[in-house]
Amino acid sequence: MKKPELVFIPLAASSHLTGSIQFFAKSLLDQDEHLSITVLIILLPPQTDLDPYTKSIVSSNSNIKFIIIPPAITSHIPQPFSSSICIEMFVHRVCESHKPQVELAIKDLVLDESTQLVGVVLDMFSSCMIDVANKFKVPSYMFCSFSTAYLGFLLHLPDRHNQVGDNFHPSDSDSVIPSFQNHVPANVLPGAVFDKSGGGYESYVYFGTRFKECKGFIVNSFAEVEPYALYSIVTPPNVYPVGPLIEFKNRNDSSGSTKSEIKNWLDNQPLKSVLFLCFGTMGYFNESQLAQIAIALERSGHRFLWSIRQPPRDGNVATSDYTNVQKVLPDGFLERVKERGMVCGWAPQAEVLAHGAVKGFVSHCGWNSVLESLWYNVPIATWPLHAEQQLNAFLLVKELELAVELSLSYRSHGSELVMADQIERAINSLMNDANPVREKVKDISEKGRNAMIKGGSSFVTLEKLVQDMLQNINKSEQ
């Protein structure tokens, strides 16, 4: 029997690579040792090589083969941030330009007579590669590093476009989206769907349209946390919730406080006493907003660990540590709170959430962060910044009742200033032992862990997915 081969084509950004490779691919190999996985990596300009963290993933997975696709000529594609084109359209065009190289790479794989290509696993931004999979007459599977409810939103966009024919507007009335029980306000929709001139809306409609051509959606979620969204999606294509797939250890990007300093500080705090504030690799605030957070933390009286990052520099999209964070905080703040608070740069988020001293989490609501908070039974106060995070915050607060509302509609590139009073109220609510959110998070945390063990919902779903993939061998030989 030929060895079944899966090809992964993820976006070459660390969160996408770790989501689709380190978690899902390794889970597949655990299910069936006969599987072989090849990952075709498309670098995004100005990338010229993988970052050190991703390289460490590559070197640590001997059962997974990595191939960096030769760069295509992308000089004709306008750069985001320096032109009117949005990041979604830019990434889509870069992936589109790499189709010939990807096709050649897959062709080399299928020339090996000992292997049988059984499918191609894509992510949202590489959905154009469905065309390449079709050339080899194999099915495409979409790995969704976001919620099932958000998948439903993307699938809804082409239907809405056929009816309305135009992008969303901030003044729109609340939307009926099949994967949400509640009507969804316009101010929590992803910013891209309001963007007509830069191609954001066009890109999202394109993604949703191509999604429907897949054989299956592999979602990093679990049935127990999103039952309504899961059953709202009409199949086929099939939906395979295989999560929560989370990263138990984080990269060390720290140039300021080290991981050991953070751990030592947490070790000296009482059990379930610390509020953790962290906003992802792309999360930052201006000095005015930092001042309001500082005032709220000082007045609240709670112990806290606050990760602060400075805005991107030199054309990068990721943040970095401040060389002197004291300069961007109110005068005397660090001295006044030194007995109960720690301010750091980068923080090992998963490891902090796993620490017994941590009780609450003020988060940007990226889906990976949401899953980590649920896994470690640490309730969230929502503070979304960009992308689909506003919709995640709405899902957590209004649909699932698993988070405290700090803000649902804040956008990092907007002019809104969240005042200290609002922040302090949310913090106090989050840290209150009597808040019913705490018991609900505890319950869903247990269900999420049970979903991943043998016999659990996600474990069984992953078994079914592997069986479905292996059936492609028989079909191709008929």
Disulfide bonds with the S-S distance in Angstrom:
none
